[in-house]
Amino acid sequence: MHARVPQVAGFARWPHEVSAKQRGKALREGVPRAVFGRPEVWTWQDRGRGAAAPGTLAVAAAVAAVEESNAGRIADLVPLRIGRMAASPFAFLRGSAGLMAADLADRPVTGIAAQICGDAHAANFGLYGDARGGLVMDINDFDETVRGPWEWDLLRLAASLVLAGREAGAAEDVCRAAAYDAVGAYRRTMRLLAKLPVHEAWSAIADERLVAHADARDLVGTLDQVSAKARRNTSARFAARSTEAIEGGARRFTDAPPVLRRIPDAEAAAVAGALDGYLATVGEDRLPLLARYAVHDVAFRVVGTGSVGTRSYVVLLLDHLGEPLVLQVKEARPSALLPYAAKAGFAAEPVRHEGRRVVLGQKQMQVVSDILLGWTEVDGLPYQVRQFRNRKGSVDPATLPPELLDDYGRMTGALLARAHAHSADPRLVAGYCGKNDELDEAVAAFAAAYADRTEADHADLLAAIRAGRLPADLEGRPAPV
């Protein structure tokens, strides 16, 4: 019977010559799991200092990376970005995805490709609303998403947990245990998905049930509080606080600098006009929904840490009853990881549109995504479009009690595995990761060492601020000493 059925491009061959699990296991010969924890392959330990102009002192590599990443951003907002990165080593890590990718580019990789978040630090996981009013837990930031090595997301998550724990005042063994547990949860979740029927594994929902699977039950109380807050975090609530009524029954945004500010009419018209292009990227079944809203106003709104300085707008739409829907139109810059992923052997096809890259990457990693995701261009620059304040909520890992840090690590590790399993065969990854804790130990050792490296980078940033090399808006915080 099999001989009568032609092989179809895009489908697996049948019968399989070698199991995916065995192929994954065989990868350990070239890249032993312990390699991730070996100091001799941590090339970033002595990365030294960046090149200096003639007659000037050399500058720390981290400072040079921050300066390079500021290129193309709105100059007036660069001090705010640097000020936010200066808040702590964890905040520095959040704003320097490209620097970590550069540090990882020369390290061994398994060669298993996945759609990766690119910035999978511990604060980029959270709750958001689905189309039926429920809440889903998942990764929630995809600005840096690319096709690359799955290990990079896992290494970044583990290092960020150590830094978040240190900021929260947790003991070092607690911080390292959180990283260790995150890797263990990733490994066990990948094994679980590998054993499920393909369709069931593909459709696994990242919701409250995952807490029990990840053995993170102690987090339930914290998640309940975050869920209650997330349900109130809506367009209507934001509009009530950030807009005012004007003549004719319309509304407009109110200035709240530096985060929210009104913009000139021509700029607002350009953003509103770009929504025509956005509609062409949204599923046709969504168009009748959007057609029942009218655009009333546009404002500029600062977002995030790493994203500060990029162009980002909020668009106020009202329905026939005056109920609001707020869209975010956010500039989509090239992923900071792209050149380093290519250096590591993960060549990518040319990006057709950066907003499209972000949206398609997000849809590939999430089981449930914002139904209004799309992309457009404003004045020739690419943008992504999404709902703003779509019942989003998140846990700040740097404020968690130490006894909850490992629970949070397990939950985020499980979420990351589920996200990777959409684009990387879970049998292949599970075969490499194995049943024992060798990978867990190795990545935990890496995480502690990279946290030390990040603390040194953060110290270099503070030194550059004190020396006047980098401008910083510390938002009322005391100057670094």
Secondary structure, 3 states (H helix, E strand, C coil): CHHHCCCCCCCCCCCCCCCHHHHHHHHHHHCCHHHHHCHHHCHHHHCCEECCCCCCCCEEHHHHHHHHHCCCCCHHHHHHHHHHHCCCHHHHHHCCHHHHHHHHCCCCCCCCEEEECCCCCCCCEEEEECCCCCEEEEECCCCCCEEEEHHHHHHHHHHHHHHHHHHCCCCHHHHHHHHHHHHHHHHHHHHHHHHCCHHHHHCCCCCCHHHHHCCCHHHHHHHHHHHHHHHHCCHHHHHHHHEEECHHHCEEECCECCCEEECCHHHHHHHHHCHHHHHCCCCHHHHHHHCCCEEEEEEEECCCCCCCCCCEEEEEEECCCCCEEEEEEEECCCCCCHHHHHHCCCCCCCCCCHHHHHHHHHHHHCCCCCCCCEEEEECCEEEEEEECCCCCEECCHHHCCHHHHHHHHHHHHHHHHHHHCCCCCHHHHHHHHCCCCHHHHHHHHHHHHHHHHHHHHHHHHHHHHHCCCCCCCCCCCCCCC
